[in-house]
Amino acid sequence: MRLGQHSYSTILSIQGPLLFLDRVIEARMSEVVRIIFPDGHEAEGEVLKIEGDVVLVQVIGESRGLDADHTRVTFTDAIKQAPLSLSTLNRVFDGSFRPIDGRPMFIPDGWAPVSGLPLNPVARLRPQDLIETGVSAIDGLNTLVKGQKLPIFSCAGLPSREIAAGILEHARAGITDSSGPGSVVVFVAVGLTYHEHAFYRQVLERMRGDSVAFINLASDPVVERLLAPRFGLTVAEYLAFEHGRDVLVLVTDMTNYCDALREVSAAREELPGRRGYPGYMYSDLASLYERAGRIKGAPGSVTLLPIVTMPEDDITHPIPDLTGYITEGQIVLSRELHQRGIFPPVDVLPSLSRLMQRGIGAGRTREDHRAIANALYMNYATGRDLRRLEAIVGREGMSDADRKMLDFADGFEHEIVHQGTVRRSIGETLDASRGLLERFGLLTS
Amino acid sequence: MNGHIINGRITGISGPTVSVELPGLKLYERVTVGRACMMGEVVRVEKSRAIVQIYESTRGLSIGEPAVATGTQLTVRLGPGLLGQMFDGLQRPLESLYTEHGPFIQAGRESSRSWNARPLHFIPAKKPGDSVRIGEAVGYVEEGTIQHHVLADQAGVIAGIREGELDAQSPVASLSDGRPILAFHDWPVRLPRPYRRKLTHFEPLVTGQRSVDFLFPLARGGSAIFPGGFGTGKTILEQTIAKFAQADIVVYVGCGERGNEMAEMLDDFTHLEDPWTKRPLMSRTIVAVNTSNMPVAAREASIYTAVTMAEYYRDLGYNVLLLADSLSRWAEALREISSALEEMPGEEGYPTYLSSRIASFFARAGTVETLDGRTGSLTMILSISPPGGDFTEPVTQACLRTTGSFFMLDTDLAHRRHFPAINWFQSFSLYERDVSAHFEERVSKEWSALRQQTRTLLQREASLREVVEIVGTEGLQDADRLLMKTTEEIRRNFLMQSAYTDDAFSSPQQTLERIRRILTRHAAASGRLEKGELLDTILKESA
């Protein structure tokens, strides 16, 4: 058993963000270490692997300026914890939980391990309370519920941030209107450019109500990209399950997170999996995404909206692929719709919300919701198929019935999916959809 | 148990594995490590050290903490009371963990209560003085939908037997020479349970899914896989089959999947009833869950825990269905552990023993004559999550070599909300021939003929579609246009089946009626076409 802290200057090697130390006594897995640079400044690190008395440490922050002779590493005997308090509300922190809004650090009421603990499946409350986002393509066809994790699959250059901001604004208003202590937005920026960050800051300031932000910009240390979402989720769990708040967590951009994971994995000389991403990326992503949910007998909820920019617009790329396997559906944005001026450019065919079934219908949204959603899908899918035929034989060569389906698909895109910045209530979405289906004689019941 | 316990210490930690200095360990022996007494299993033995995979998060574990050999392998406890329970991958009861330790699962916390917390009333079938053979029932416990027989594990003359509440320690009966007969015993999960012989005849396993039962039927004692990209409805199909399949016992493993889906399933299962017995669905079900964020080594063990419980009920003479969602997550856990052990990787980083492990797992399915002469079956249905929906990946390919049926879930079908998204060209069932005879005998003689007709129509439609892509439906002959109409009806009203309405379950009779109606109408319309009537007239009349 160790008592207190140990200090070493027995560095074997330094590789990027990783340090190998020799002759360490009784190191602890995931132990937090303090690294004192030759010039006197300090950084934090975490133990990744122990082999006898050789320890592998990951430096959190910049490793430039480290040397093998004068650097000292102090083992603290503690595991990375997040400080928790209601004073986190309306504060801005960096990826190491240091305040960057010019105000001093708060005094924590408690601490919790950043990696979180798995929620017992028996303790989970089935998520089924609708969150109205004001976006027809989501509310009508891919309904979001409290405690769900629903990523937005975007492509480079598409307006994912405008959509995310719109969802946050509308969703929070919807939750806050109902009784309860109100909602909180936890915003986690992972490797964001300053320009994007500034946009989100404006959105957060414009929205009234509580928020917490963890900001890791593109110029900030890569290892902090792995930490920022964990801090965000730890705070979210605290606010939701200790204080009964409905927490919406927006993480952008998960692609930067995964690239950071790959970078660290490569530095550790681990065996690369698909496209160089580590083999444990599924489990690692799950340890983030699975923290969304609700608990029986507790009023709060953690709803997670990660944004994933699909490299090369490819949905089978490991990042969107593994994300889709863990999350409860996905909202897929389409470059083609965007170029045709449709906003939000949501492609409803590959989009999906797995928890929709219990969130809609009589007593929740409207009795005809399911029938309308099914009819929209079915006929839009047919119309989309026929567009390929139209490209070959031309509109003139097609039957009246087929031409009708083509018109329906156009109508659906322009009247239902396209809504500009106008917010629609769920009732308005369903009325508009019903109107469109009836105009084409496609609603049987 | 070998009685003596040796202490050692941890010398290294890497991901989910630790190396320990502890002489005399055997491969697959269970070891507890650390002050929190985390459970682990020996996966490699070297001269001076052994490597142990840990079923908990290794965060916070320190070099020098104790390691204790237990002398036993990883086992599960078998006996009355398993039905209706929810376990984690190591058979720890989740309900008790929840009530004792709160909503979050913490490392190294063993539940103090054993899983059979409910009272179980034992009713003797023998009286003192009776003789029993090995495997003969000495009495039973009413458990859910079944009478759970307590079998004698040794022969002799009964000296004492008592009616009353079961508990884990005291025997239900004793023999004249003092040996006890216990209701509970432990069994190592990686060791297949013995049976007298495997039987080769196949009975159908009715799932209530039209596209499965009619086109690609399953057999009791067989195995099936369904691979599909995300959003193709694997989990929904697994759960729908778990609800409606004609099985005595269903063991469901949520292996590395979503927590919210498990919450949904547990909620559904407590409210729904078994369509065959009209009893609550949960009373015939055992659930083992290891969600994606629970420790990865326990995920690797979870399918073995589940299959051992399934084999136990098979040995009592029941038809057991094991459903696992998903095998890919198990394989990934295997890969993670293998890479922590720095083993030489095979394809896509998976260990080279991936396919042999999969094959030996599949080999635990089958219809058997049990040691005491009963017949029991264990059927496996496993979902697979191929990365990027690409079926050429190692897990799908390894499974394809061993499985008896293959349902390919198609992303295109899923995108147009055709569920279950089973592709009718790529899927296959090796049991078709064996099982068809049963359907012909019990449902209708037309069964196989109608199936062939359906297949031919769908096949013909596929080639017509290529033509339609170029010339449009207008360019087709009337007979072909009629065929396209009929196949559309087959797809919409027969192959598609909503999991959320009453249609979720279709009995073989209903299935047959439905396809017969469609095909009869098609035959009538074809006849009229041949007589020279116009297609539009015929369609208008039938609409």
Interface residues (C-beta under 8 A of the other chain):
Chain A: R2 I25 E26 A27 R28 M29 S30 E31 K49 I50 E51 G52 D53 I79 P113 S115 G116 L117 P118 L119 N120 P121 V122 A123 R124 L125 R126 P127 G147 Q148 F241 E270 L271 P272 G273 R274 G279 Y280 Y282 S283 A286 S287 E290 R291 A292 G293 I295 K296 A298 T316 H317 P318 D321 L322 G324 Y325 I326 E328 G329 Q330 L349 P350 L352 R354 L355 Q357 R358 R370 N374 Y377 M378 A381 T382 R388 L389 I392 V393 G397 M398 S399 D402
Chain B: T11 G12 I13 S14 G15 S19 S57 T58 R59 G60 L61 S62 I63 G64 M86 L94 E95 L97 Y98 G102 P103 F104 I105 Q106 G229 F230 G231 G254 G256 R258 G259 N260 E261 M262 A263 E264 L266 D267 V289 T291 S292 N293 M294 P295 V296 R329 E332 A333 R335 E336 S339 P345 E348 G349 S385 P387 G388 G389 D390 H415 R416 R417 V468 E469 I470 V471 G472 T473 E474 Y500
